Amino acid sequence: MAKLLVVDDSATERDHLREVLIKAGHTVVTAVSGQEVVALAQSERPDLIFMDIVMEGVDGYHATRALREDPTTVHIPVVVVSSKNQKADKMWAQLQGAKGYVVKPYPAEEILKQIAHLLGGGGAAS
């Protein structure tokens, strides 16, 4: 199974997504901010990152761009998980380097579908 990093400043949202992923058999690491995610991605080397957009300080767009610009994290796919549901939000996330976009609230299957799509069946990409 995959090692996944969940980034969300809402404990409720973070814990919900973490539970979905653990139930599916994945290893989960969590971060609470955009500032924290780059350092954690460098040290933990997750297979995939689920990133919220609206966070204090560094938002998910900026954090995704920072991950794309870092040679040690550029290969890690980012899936945005956000309540922002406008076409412009999805396009901007893609321009920052996001490989997927899931709108909150989401069914667990949508999250698992992103893993299967980006990691080839949910296994580790390393």
Backbone hydrogen bonds in HBPLUS format (Angstrom, degrees):
<---DONOR---> <-ACCEPTOR-->    atom                        ^
c    i                          cat <-CA-CA->   ^        H-A-AA   ^      H-
h    n   atom  resd res      DA  || num        DHA   H-A  angle D-A-AA Bond
n    s   type  num  typ     dist DA aas  dist angle  dist       angle   num
A0027-THR N   A0002-ALA O   2.97 MM  25  6.24 159.9  2.01 158.3 163.3     1
A0047-ASP N   A0003-LYS O   2.65 MM  44  5.37 155.8  1.71 149.7 157.5     2
A0004-LEU N   A0027-THR O   2.79 MM  23  6.10 168.8  1.80 160.8 162.7     3
A0029-VAL N   A0004-LEU O   2.84 MM  25  6.19 158.9  1.88 162.0 168.9     4
A0005-LEU N   A0048-LEU O   3.01 MM  43  6.42 160.2  2.05 153.7 160.2     5
A0050-PHE N   A0005-LEU O   2.77 MM  45  6.16 162.3  1.80 164.4 170.7     6
A0006-VAL N   A0029-VAL O   2.86 MM  23  6.31 158.4  1.90 158.1 164.1     7
A0031-ALA N   A0006-VAL O   2.81 MM  25  6.18 149.9  1.90 159.6 161.1     8
A0007-VAL N   A0050-PHE O   2.83 MM  43  6.12 161.3  1.86 170.7 176.6     9
A0052-ASP N   A0007-VAL O   2.93 MM  45  6.02 146.7  2.04 153.6 164.3    10
A0008-ASP N   A0031-ALA O   3.19 MM  23  6.62 155.0  2.26 155.4 151.8    11
A0014-ARG N   A0010-SER O   2.86 MM   4  6.01 168.8  1.87 159.6 163.5    12
A0015-ASP N   A0011-ALA O   2.87 MM   4  5.88 164.2  1.89 146.7 151.3    13
A0016-HIS N   A0012-THR O   2.99 MM   4  6.12 153.6  2.06 144.5 152.1    14
A0017-LEU N   A0013-GLU O   3.05 MM   4  6.25 171.1  2.06 154.4 156.0    15
A0018-ARG N   A0014-ARG O   2.94 MM   4  6.05 159.0  1.99 147.3 154.1    16
A0019-GLU N   A0015-ASP O   2.92 MM   4  6.05 155.4  1.98 143.9 149.9    17
A0020-VAL N   A0016-HIS O   3.08 MM   4  6.41 158.8  2.13 150.4 155.5    18
A0021-LEU N   A0017-LEU O   3.05 MM   4  6.30 161.2  2.08 152.6 157.2    19
A0022-ILE N   A0018-ARG O   2.88 MM   4  6.10 159.8  1.92 153.5 159.3    20
A0023-LYS N   A0019-GLU O   2.96 MM   4  6.03 163.2  1.99 150.4 155.1    21
A0024-ALA N   A0020-VAL O   3.26 MM   4  6.47 134.3  2.49 133.0 144.2    22
A0024-ALA N   A0021-LEU O   3.16 MM   3  5.09 128.9  2.43  91.8 105.3    23
A0026-HIS N   A0021-LEU O   3.06 MM   5  5.56 163.1  2.09 151.4 146.7    24
A0025-GLY N   A0022-ILE O   2.85 MM   3  5.02 158.5  1.89 108.4 114.6    25
A0037-VAL N   A0033-SER O   3.29 MM   4  6.48 142.2  2.45 142.4 151.4    26
A0040-LEU N   A0036-GLU O   3.10 MM   4  6.21 162.6  2.13 155.7 161.2    27
A0041-ALA N   A0037-VAL O   2.78 MM   4  5.85 154.8  1.84 148.5 155.4    28
A0042-GLN N   A0038-VAL O   2.98 MM   4  6.22 151.9  2.06 147.4 154.9    29
A0043-SER N   A0039-ALA O   3.04 MM   4  6.31 154.5  2.11 147.5 153.8    30
A0044-GLU N   A0040-LEU O   2.78 MM   4  5.72 165.0  1.80 153.3 158.2    31
A0045-ARG N   A0041-ALA O   2.98 MM   4  5.21 144.7  2.11 127.3 135.5    32
A0049-ILE N   A0077-PRO O   2.93 MM  28  6.29 157.9  1.98 159.3 166.1    33
A0079-VAL N   A0049-ILE O   2.75 MM  30  6.14 163.5  1.77 166.5 172.4    34
A0051-MET N   A0079-VAL O   2.80 MM  28  6.04 159.1  1.85 146.6 153.8    35
A0081-VAL N   A0051-MET O   2.77 MM  30  5.64 159.0  1.81 132.6 137.6    36
A0060-GLY N   A0053-ILE O   2.80 MM   7  3.91 172.1  1.80 123.9 126.7    37
A0063-ALA N   A0059-ASP O   2.98 MM   4  6.24 165.1  2.00 156.6 161.5    38
A0064-THR N   A0060-GLY O   2.90 MM   4  5.92 154.6  1.97 141.3 147.9    39
A0065-ARG N   A0061-TYR O   3.00 MM   4  6.26 159.0  2.04 149.2 154.9    40
A0066-ALA N   A0062-HIS O   2.90 MM   4  6.16 155.1  1.96 148.6 155.9    41
A0067-LEU N   A0063-ALA O   2.96 MM   4  6.22 151.3  2.05 145.4 152.8    42
A0068-ARG N   A0064-THR O   3.04 MM   4  6.32 150.6  2.13 146.0 153.7    43
A0069-GLU N   A0065-ARG O   3.02 MM   4  6.26 140.8  2.18 144.7 155.3    44
A0070-ASP N   A0067-LEU O   3.41 MM   3  5.33 153.1  2.48  96.8 104.3    45
A0073-THR N   A0070-ASP O   3.03 MM   3  5.47 151.8  2.11 114.4 122.7    46
A0074-VAL N   A0070-ASP O   2.90 MM   4  5.67 126.5  2.19 160.1 176.2    47
A0076-ILE N   A0073-THR O   3.05 MM   3  5.55 162.8  2.08 119.5 124.9    48
A0099-LYS N   A0078-VAL O   2.74 MM  21  5.65 155.4  1.80 156.7 165.3    49
A0080-VAL N   A0100-GLY O   2.98 MM  20  6.17 157.5  2.03 142.4 135.2    50
A0102-VAL N   A0080-VAL O   2.73 MM  22  6.12 159.5  1.77 160.8 168.2    51
A0082-SER N   A0102-VAL O   2.99 MM  20  6.49 152.3  2.07 163.4 168.7    52
A0104-LYS N   A0082-SER O   2.77 MM  22  5.47 156.3  1.82 122.3 129.3    53
A0089-ASP N   A0086-GLN O   3.05 MM   3  5.27 124.0  2.38 101.5 115.2    54
A0090-LYS N   A0086-GLN O   3.23 MM   4  6.65 158.9  2.28 153.6 158.6    55
A0091-MET N   A0087-LYS O   2.91 MM   4  6.18 160.2  1.95 153.3 159.2    56
A0092-TRP N   A0088-ALA O   2.88 MM   4  5.99 159.4  1.92 146.3 152.0    57
A0093-ALA N   A0089-ASP O   2.97 MM   4  6.14 158.6  2.01 146.3 152.2    58
A0094-GLN N   A0090-LYS O   3.06 MM   4  6.28 156.6  2.11 144.6 150.7    59
A0095-LEU N   A0091-MET O   2.92 MM   4  6.22 152.6  2.00 147.2 155.1    60
A0096-GLN N   A0092-TRP O   3.00 MM   4  6.28 136.4  2.20 143.2 154.8    61
A0096-GLN N   A0093-ALA O   3.15 MM   3  5.13 129.3  2.42  93.6 107.0    62
A0098-ALA N   A0093-ALA O   2.97 MM   5  5.44 160.2  2.01 148.0 141.6    63
A0097-GLY N   A0094-GLN O   3.01 MM   3  5.10 148.0  2.11 100.6 110.7    64
A0110-GLU N   A0107-PRO O   2.92 MM   3  5.57 140.5  2.08 117.3 127.0    65
A0111-ILE N   A0108-ALA O   3.11 MM   3  5.38 122.3  2.46 103.8 117.2    66
A0112-LEU N   A0108-ALA O   3.09 MM   4  6.42 165.5  2.11 156.7 160.6    67
A0113-LYS N   A0109-GLU O   2.82 MM   4  5.92 144.6  1.95 142.6 152.4    68
A0114-GLN N   A0110-GLU O   3.23 MM   4  6.46 145.5  2.35 137.5 144.9    69
A0114-GLN N   A0111-ILE O   3.13 MM   3  5.28 124.1  2.46  97.8 111.3    70
A0115-ILE N   A0111-ILE O   3.26 MM   4  6.68 153.6  2.34 147.1 153.6    71
A0116-ALA N   A0112-LEU O   3.00 MM   4  6.27 166.3  2.02 150.8 154.2    72
A0117-HIS N   A0113-LYS O   2.91 MM   4  6.04 158.4  1.95 146.0 152.2    73
A0118-LEU N   A0114-GLN O   2.92 MM   4  6.04 166.1  1.94 151.0 154.5    74
A0119-LEU N   A0115-ILE O   2.78 MM   4  5.56 150.6  1.86 150.6 157.7    75
A0120-GLY N   A0116-ALA O   2.96 MM   4  5.01 115.2  2.39 129.1 133.6    76
A0121-GLY N   A0116-ALA O   2.94 MM   5  3.90 158.4  1.98 109.1 115.8    77
